[in-house]
């Protein structure tokens, strides 16, 4: 894969998580390019991949809300054991964040100190219990950093013009290094009802334990959360309440979809110990062109509006132009 980015604005001399930033010279790169390759060897229902990888797993995911994607370096083996069970094993040695050209070691910063890991070793099991019920278990060991367990259950119930999707997710992160003091659990439940063109979701997420939920350096997201967004809502002891509304305009403007999200989080403290609260609202509008000569072309707009009682508010506008072509 080859990808690149060119900065059109002037250098703001601050890190923006978009282009590489040199902390010594306090300068932002004018452009950057990254490339990688993957060797794949398959036999029947088993596939071995070596090199650059894009993984859909709790510790190593790809953020689809960004134009340039993070990727990983290593190897994994994926096998369809039977009609119901899929097994994946992996050994990942490096990552390339979305705003860096090269691959580097995994790292986690605690109390201003950066700690490194030589590799991530993981196992992922996905089991289809029935056509409407599926489960997933994941264990990842970040050498010298922390271990993470994940258990997910998803159920779908459908009727005429009506469906109910239920997602229950549990994460447990524990230190693999006594200096880090990581002890965090995350439990979340999201119920989504779809009635004709309308979708309504209500969710609850709670962080438990003696620390905040750990996220690796490099702006790596956690889309496995019940409703991941820019803020995350993963602070120590934080409770968050999630509301989602979506509408498909297929009966009026085929290809147009909109989504509104609102998340409110409380029960956590600011850096100075004061009880804090935060909220984030999102609007997502997307359109996939239906004309045959524009097939594969899509537009998307994302608005992020964040507010916090003690801290810094921010607003972001993101616009995407995507084109996909099957060969």
Secondary structure, 3 states (H helix, E strand, C coil): CEEEEECCCCCCCCCCCCCCEECCCCEECCEEEEECCEEEEEECCEEEEEEEECCCCCCCCCCCCCCCCCEEEEEEEEEECCCCEEEEEEEEEEEECCCCCCCECEEEEECCEEEEECCEEEEEEEEEEECCEEEEEEEEEECCCEEEEEEEEEEEEEECCEEEEEEEEEEEEEECCCCCCCEEEEEEEEEEEEECCEEEEEEEEEEEECCCCCCCCCCCCCCCCCCCCCCCCCCCCCEEEEEEEEEECCCCCCCEEEEEEEEEEEEEECCCCCEEEEEEEEEEEEEECCCHHHCCEEEEEEEEEEEECCCCCEEEEEEEEEECCCC
